[in-house]
Structure formats: C-alpha cells, structure tokens
Amino acid sequence: MNLGFRRLAVGGLGFLTLALIVVGKIAAAPPAEEPSADAINDVRPVVVRTLKLPDTPYRYADIELPAHFKTAAAQRLDNTPNSNRISDAGATLGRVIFYDTRVSPSGNTACASCHHQKNAFTDPDRFSKGHEGKRVDRHAMALGEIRYYQRGRFFWDERAPTLEAQVLMPMQSKVEMGADISKVVEWMSKDAQYPELFQKAFGSKEVTKDRMAKALAQFLRSLVSYQSKYDEGLVKAGNIRNDFPNYTAQENQGKNLFVQRCANCHMSGGQAAHFHTQRPLNNGLDTNVVKTDGGVGEITLRSNEVGLFKSPSLRNVEFTGPYMHDGRFATLEKVIEHYSDGVLQHPNRDGRVRRFNFSAAQKASLVAFLKTLSDRHFVTDPKYSDPWQ
C-alpha cells in the first residue's frame, strides 16, 4: 500500500517557487489515460483460491498486552477512532481483503503483495512492483504499530489524514493496484463469501466502500508486536534504564546508548513501547539540494517542511530492510553508519539529529539492541497470514 507516484524534487525553496513548480508540473503533465471498462476489475484470476478461516475467529480485539503498553503515555498515542473500534469479525474481513488479489484488475496484486508478513509487513525489494509490473518510487512502509502513531496521518509524506482514508488510495493507484472501487464493491456483493463476512462485521450483508475501508483499517491497527526479547526484558527489569537480565552485555550496552542518543526521536513522550517518531522530520539524508523527493513539503507547499518524512516504528526493524523512504540503505549497519558519520546539513534537519561519531563497538552494540526488538511470533502468527489457499 505504497502509492507510488514520481515525487517533485525540491530543496530549500520558498513557498512561491515551490508552488509555481508544482503548478507547472501539473499543467505540463499529459492527460491521464482512462482505463477501458474491460480493464477494470472485470478480469478475475484464472487460478481459483479457497478462503480458509477458523470456525472461531482469531482474537484481534482486546488482546492481552504487557504493562508498558498500558501506561498513559503509551495509550494516548492510539489513533483508533471511536467510530471504528477493532472487532474480531471486522479485522477478519480486513485480513481477507488485504490478501485478496482479485482487487486488482489483473488478479495478481493485493495489499499484501507489497507488505509481506515475514518482512514485518514491508517489501524486501527497494521499490515494489505494481499490478502491471511498474515500480513505485518509495519503499513500502512497515505496517506494525501504526495504531500508535498519534498524529494518525499516513504515507511517508502524511498526505492521508486517517488510516480509513489511506487504505483505499493504493487500491485506486494506477501504478499499484489499478482498481475501480465501485467495481470492487459490485463483485464483492455478488461473491459467495464476502456478504456473509460483511454481515458478521457490520450487521448486514451490504458491501460498501466505507465498510471496506473500516475493515482494512481494523486489521492494520491489529498489527501490534509485543512478544520480543525487548518486551520480555522490560517486564523483568521494570525500567528501560535498568540492565535487562535476559540481555547480553553487548545488548545492554546498545540499549543504554540508544536511550542516550536515539530515544529523543524514537521514544518521544517518554513511553517505552512503540518506538515511533511522533512527527515527520528530516534526518540529514541529503543536503539542501534535494534531487528526488520533497516529502511532506510537496504536499503542504511549505518550504520548512521540504525533506521531512514520517518514519515507521523500529519494532521488527531487523526484518524491514532496505531502510529509509527510498530504501537507500540495505542493512542496519549502513543505517547506524549514517547516524555516526553520514548525517548531512539540510536547512530542515531536525536539531536532535547529528553525527554521533560512534566507535565500532558502539555501532555493533546498537545493531545488537535493535535486533532484540524482533518479534518472531508476529511475523509468523497465523492470524496475520494469508487466508487464501
């Protein structure tokens, strides 16, 4: 669910200049081709897949979380709206849609095509392929913990105001899934299985665009990782600043260094559960001459937001490479090297980000700590897996 369109290249530009470039680019763009009626969701896949769901739904709502998820600081980050609380039936429906390749007109691309469970719901490729084989222009974001991004805005540039708004946008992207949502609603309404799933989730068999969005959002908000070595250690130690009894000396060294150098951004608000930056920022990947991607600034047309990007949670970061919005770093070691020696000057760089000049031992300890955030149950849990056989 990456929504790949070529982004405008801007850097250090004033509002007027930025606006003129954007307007000029839009004006100069050729008119979009309208897909033929036969090309939109009228072609079903040749291979028939069978939906396999348990007789008793998996538990998605009200899961038992460790104490550090229940603190006031952790809970106030939850962006779940009262109008779309997670239910077992709703998340089940969302899971079915998330993995259904029939949503794309070619029948070969689903949301899960770019967000693989074994990779903590991102893509091991730097740029994902859409339904016609074209590459998107940003790396697919990892989807774990998105429930705990307090701002509740989505995509690297935060152009989606809510998760409910975000989930249908990749479906309708000509690059990603190429769907006509009205056609999807039409065939789902006639499908042998979907009306009953909508009945369980929403109380009637009516299939609507709004219900599709709500179900997908429920499933995505249910993607919470809480069974890592880190979680076990924090429960035992009681405080992140204490040595964890289940950690090696190197892992504890990395944890302490992370708290000193990295937590200001990745554990904002003093909470120790989610590892989000709670607002988009610039981390010195480029200088003020940005050649490829203006990030948030391209959406807001504010020069002081050029080069700002949202970042995903660091949970399961061992599985989510390549890293950064453009996947430029293949390994965690390369990421740590950037923060050690590679941070560049940018007019919008966050003041907390600088070159930390880590020693070789410190770099290794940070990588060791980050790997303790890996939750192997999360990336293999059947309730998050493909239900289509």
Summary of the structure (lengths in Angstrom):
residues: 389
radius of gyration: 21.4
end to end distance: 21.8
largest distance: 62.2
contacts: 1265
relative contact order: 0.17
helix: 40%
strand: 4%
